[in-house]
Amino acid sequence: MKTVVNSMCIFRMKNTIVPILLFAFFAVSLESFSQNKIEQSKGELKNSFKSDKHHHRDRSQSSSSFESDDSFQSMIIGGIAEGFLFITVYSAIGNYAGENHLHSNLTYYPYYNTRSGNYENPDSAFSSLRLFRFDIEDRFLFNSEDLYGNHLKLKIRPFQYFYLQGDYFQLTEFNKIFRDNSNLSLFSFNLCYDRIRFERFNFGWTLGANYIGNDVNKAGFCYGLNTDLFIARNISLFSSMKWSMINDAWVNELEIQGKYHLKKYFFSAGFEHLKIGTPNYDFLSIGAGIYL
């Protein structure tokens, strides 16, 4: 009789535990499945992954180590720092006394004279002497029917030496479980400098900041590289890479675009990749722009 009672108790426990486990498994699966990529990115950007205490301890140790250096070591370090700064500035800015391409003039728009891109030689017979140019471009980004976006890019070129660039990404993802949309806004503001300014090729760097809107509202330092290659009449290739961290999470951008220029207008098609936290976003892009 005791054996029968124990068997009945075990049977009842199984009948109780199994539904509970199944319900818990279903709830966890539903939660993980319902959290789309945008919500995951936003969640990671809101939280810090590094320990402030550990960071403070590292800074304290570094400060103590620096204070223990004697004057001779400080002089050596200072000399190395100055040499490194000179090399870095020369590499990043260039030598205007010895590099003629740094004096290249800004064009009215690429291929305005059938051969020059963004710049033309200062001694060219068709020198444009353009002192200001405003480039506007808008692209539609497509991943799937549930994930798409838009990329608006503005470039203000006050002269040929540097320019300012602003980017605005608006991403939208449809959540099939809750039947609603998740949105993410990414803003990027950069100071840009073309280190190489040839007629058919320019290459440069960018420094600035990124900002995530919506309910994240956090910013981070941004740096990157970009280049234009004017391969044939009215056709060019553009690529850009930017790296940033917001609240210890990576926010990176990659662009590869082909452009067809038609006087002041141009049309673009290519590929864009975003890494926002852990999730990666890959888009096909198509757009158009104008030079003013």
Secondary structure, DSSP 4 states (H G I P E B T S, - for coil): -HHHHHHHHHHHHHHHHHHHHHHHHHHHHHHHHHS-HHHHHHHHHHS--S-HHHHHHHHHHHHHHHHT--HHHHHHHHHHHHHHHHHHHHHHH--TTT-GGGGPEEPSSTTTTSS--SEE-TT-TT---B--EEEEEEEEEEEETTEEEEEEEEEEESSSS-EEEEEEEEEEEEETTTTEEEEEEEEEEEEEEEEEE-SSEEEEEEEEEEEETTTT-EEEEEEEEEEEEEEETTEEEEEEEEEEEETTEEEEEEEEEEEEEETTEEEEEEEEEEEESS-EEEEEEEEEEEE-
